[in-house]
Amino acid sequence: MKAGFVSLIGKPNAGKSTLTNTLVGEKVSIVSWKPQTTRNKILGIVNGEDYQLVIVDTPGVHKAKNALSKYMMKSVEVGQEGVEVIVYVMAMDKKLDDSDMEYIRKYADGKTPFVIALNKCDEAQPSAIPERIVRLKDIAGVDSIIPISALTGKNVDMLKDRLLALMPEGERFFDEDMYTDKSMRFMVCEIVREKALRNLDEEIPYGIGVTVNKYSYRNNGILDIDADIVCEKQSHKAMVIGKGGAMIKKISTQSRQDIEDMVGGKVFLNLYVRVKEDWRESDFLLNQLGYNIKELKD
């Protein structure tokens, strides 16, 4: 039996969350084309007959600008503690720049096996992959470089095999029927936030948080959920609601469908829009919205 933790790191939009979901075989992390989608450290659990990989999906590495982004970068640092392997996910549709090299050299410190996953390899020119490998292969501390497509699954089994080869012998950390450590309330918040990210204008989603106020089952098995979408400005509230309530209805319908798939039953979802100015700068409001600031500061 092999078991251990794998941390996925990389710049925003590299495909870490898609890779987590593909490895787990379930939707654990929300996915969006917009950067900095993942805000918390999320565990995805990959179970096999004789192994368990615990995937730590972390926020994209970036320069922190407010209390929320500082929390996100602290989550990245915490995500490296006590793991057996670090995987740096790099998108092949982006150029290799100095910041990539800086992050790789920082985390490939020789203390923990370090694997580079060249994601979106199916979108790259045929010559781009060997050229990228040549530039990376001699960096000290890099164990292996594997081209993959997290979206299509190409070479993901090859990556998983390498991760298993680097795992120690050990017992499972979680029951084998679990695929994440997060609560259903957390997953509901993430699903609603994903739909908001996908549907709203580019400048709004970064100022959006979601909190669940009610999560209860009726006697007939129907799940009732009340949730708040929190934004920073009154003008944003109007955009989230949309003309005649069209946008909030769209977000609600898409969210409910995903939540019903997750819980395997009927869901009644009520979404409300609240304004809390500058919540991303407030430790109190961040804690209210589920970002455990105290835990990362301790």
Beta strands, then each sheet from edge to edge (+ up, - down):
strand 1: 2-9
strand 2: 42-48
strand 3: 51-57
strand 4: 85-91
strand 5: 114-119
strand 6: 142-147
strand 7: 209-217
strand 8: 223-231
strand 9: 267-275
sheet 1: 2+ 3- 1- 4- 5- 6-
sheet 2: 7+ 8- 9-
end
